[in-house]
């Protein structure tokens, strides 16, 4: 998450939290399904599938469905990490919460944030509780939080390329009959016009499917990245506010 920056912190219950990321995904997916049902009812999807003889549109649709499943799993994982981070904050902010850092912070709720805090405690203990620099550990936490989120950018680009591939194939199908076209042969003319129409349909429908699929995937993973960024920001504030000061006080107490 080298490009991740610390944004606004979800401090109050009214602010969008990581838990709401799953709700946003479900709303977006519900609207997408509603649009698909309308398009199917008006016969547009059936027309696209029957007109595309290359089946590239079907491949794009299948890949999009698989990607939606992956985005759901990643969004649910981030929602759980966000909930665990909030529970860690509640424990550490409570009176006597600093005692949770004893024993490598094993008393904190499970999650990547707790693992990060455990690493901080271990690092501080190894260097006699001197000033703790968590820059490298934060980079590791960011990478672990992002996980396989980059799959969305890969699929979005792949859908676009598949749409472009369909465009090229469609134009090849459309232009192929022109070379041997005989204006005097009406039967051949009708056959050639049919092939040209089929090629144009392939080019247009695959391009449309690729563009729409790419845009929808980007929207989903944008929301996922935003939720991931909020969890990372909360982890930074949590450790800088409740963890590193406690560890440094231990070092000052040991030195005195």
C-alpha positions, 0 to 999 in steps of 0.5 A, a space after each residue: 500500500 505504498 500509495 496509501 495515504 492517511 485519510 479521515 478517521 471514522 471516529 463517531 458512529 455516524 461516520 462511514 465505518 468499515 462495517 458499512 463497506 459491506 453494506 455499500 457493496 451489497 447496495 451496489 450489487 443489488 442495483 447491478 442485478 436490478 439493471 441486469 433483470 431489466 435488460 434481460 426483460 427487454 431482451 437486450 442481454 439475450 440479443 447480445 449473447 445470441 449475436 456474439 458468435 465469439 462468446 467473448 461477451 459471455 466470457 466477460 460476464 462470467 469473469 465479472 461474476 467471479 470478480 464480484 465474488 472475490 470483491 465480496 470476500 475481500 470486503 467482508 475480510 476488511 469489515 472484520 478487520 475494521 471491527 477488530 480494530 475498533 474493539 482493540 481501541 475500546 480495550 486500550 482506551 478503557 481504564 487500565 487498558 495498557 495492561 492489555 499490552 502485557 504478554 505480547 498483547 495476546 489479550 486484544 481481539 484477533 486480527 491484523 491490527 493485533 498482530 501489528 501491535 504484538 510486533 510493536 511490543 516485541 520490537 520494543 522489548 527487544 530494544 529495551 523499550 527505547 523510542 519505537 519506529 513503526 514505519 517498516 511495520 506499518 508498511 507490512 500492515 498495509 500490504 497485509 491489509 491490501 491482500 489481493 485487492 490488486 486483483 480488481 485492477 487486473 480484472 478491470 484491465 483484462 475486461 477492457 482488453 477482451 472488449 478490444 479483442 472482440 472489436 478487432 475480431 468483429 471488424 475482421 468478420 465484417 471486412 472478410 467478405 469484401 475481398 471476394 464480393 461480386 456486385 452482380 451476384 445478388 445472393 452473394 451480396 445478401 450473404 456478405 451483408 449478413 456477415 458484415 452485420 454479424 461482424 458489426 454486432 460482435 464488435 459493438 457488443 463485446 466493446 460494450 460488455 468490456 467497457 461496462 464490466 471494467 467500469 463496474 469492477 473499478 467502482 467496487 474495488 474503489 470502495 474496497 480500497 477506501 475501506 482498507 485505507 480507513 482501517 489502516 488509518 485507524 491502526 496508525 492512530 490507535 498505535 500512535 495514541 495508545 501503544 507507542 506512548 505506553 511502550 516508551 513510558 516503560 522504557 523511561 521507567 526501566 531507565 530510571 
